[in-house]
Amino acid sequence: MGEDTRSIVGQETYRGVFSVELSDTTNSKDNWRLKNGNGYRSAGLMAGITGRRADLVIVDDPIKGQNDADSEAVRNKIWKEWTSSVKTRARPGCRYVIIQTRWHEDDLAGRILPEGYRGESGQIMCRDGQVWEVVNLPAEAYLPDDPLGREPGEMLWPEYFTPEHWHQYRGDQRSWNALFQQRPSGDEGLEFKAEWFQGGIVDGVEFERTMYAPDSQPKHLNIYMTSDHARKESSRSDFNVFRIWGVDHEGHCWLLDSVRRKGDLLDAMGVVNVMGTSQIADTPTNRGALALVRRWKPRKWFPENDPSFQMGERLIRSYLRDFGLWLQIDSQSTRVKGAIGKVEKAKPYIKMCEAGLIHLPETSIGYDTIEEYLAFPAGAHDDQVDSDALLGRVIGEFSHALLPSPPKQNSMDGYRHVTTIERHSQAGLF
């Protein structure tokens, strides 16, 4: 890139427009100067930026492709380099330009753009407190404020690109959304489909609605809890998620309750100090995992066996003892062998959703869950997916609920007595 830029600046046409010339003292393609004292330097985002001051910073494609985009570690490194190195090198009045393919909602641009950004162009107040001039040029226009004045549905550069040209790329939905539309998650879902839960037709297959009205879940359910935890170094932005699931007599799983809160895992357990006494937080604005355990009394808790849980497990168990909450914790069944990506971990659960075995409530919990599902794996957050995906990994550890037995007739002393034997859904060994 530096060599091409230097070549352009050295052209006579460029000199005629901007009245500048290359200095004879530098021949480097990545670090050269002009005769007016200004200069140019190019380097990888992760190398060679510190120690230099700038009046204009251009960041071009900080994420190489889908694999880097899906790595939270890579995204965090890029963000750290942006905040701690690039931004601190600015001279007063420095301007920034970011040019990139939107591979992920949590990429560099995604962390700067405001919450709920949907592809708008123009002057936009962003999360860094600055007003950015945003120019979004999707291959197919979909918003009325298109920078080129196109109507929704009109394609980019129709004089050059034919409809057949665009058609060849639409098959790979994620690449189409990211490379061509600048909408990492799109609307239709990459791994999950909204129709699996809300009903509808996908690829010619009709799906029944599996969502349920509040308090209309089956009466007899075996209760379990799953959880995904924020890493300590990212607890300000990531969520801890605790889910309460009910398993009916046919093996269908019903999402009954959920707690989703930022902070480290121990904070998310929900213990507060009231007049010198530790108590379980259980209010609409302050509710943690212990409140779920106290209310639902799950048979087992299946936590993601991650460093956050391993570090906090001893204190978590002491919380349970102190508050008289009996709960079996099974962190071994959630272990995975080898380096497996998030999508592969979620595959068994995705199949359960497609098969109609997962029932989400018709509440904000259910609809927020579907929104995150549809954005996965390119969404800004995937903590609910990670917690729910544990179901697919531990389903073999679940016991189906037992329905009440029908009245049983016994004969005794010449009389017929009717005795009803009912097994409570939570009875039995585990």
Secondary structure, DSSP 8 states (H G I E B T S, - for coil): -HHHHHHHHTSHHHHHHH---B-TT---SSEEEBTTS-EEE---TTSS-TT--EEEEEEE-SS-SHHHHH-HHHHHHHHHHIIIIIGGGEEEEEEEEEE-----TTSHHHHHS-TT--S--EEEE-TTS-EEEE----SB--STT-TT---TT-BS-TTTS-HHHHHTTTTSHHHIIIIITS-SSTTT-SS--THHHH-EEETTEEE----B-TT-S-S--EEEEEEE---GGGTTTSEEEEEEEEE-TTS-EEEEEEEEEES-HHHHT-EEEETTEEEE-EETTEE-HHHHHHHH--SEEEE--SHHHHHHHHHHHHHHHHTT---EE--STT---S---HHHHHHHHHHHHHTT-EE-BSSHHHHHHHHHHHHTTSSS--HHHHHHHHHHHHGGG----------EEEEETTEEEEE-----TT-S--
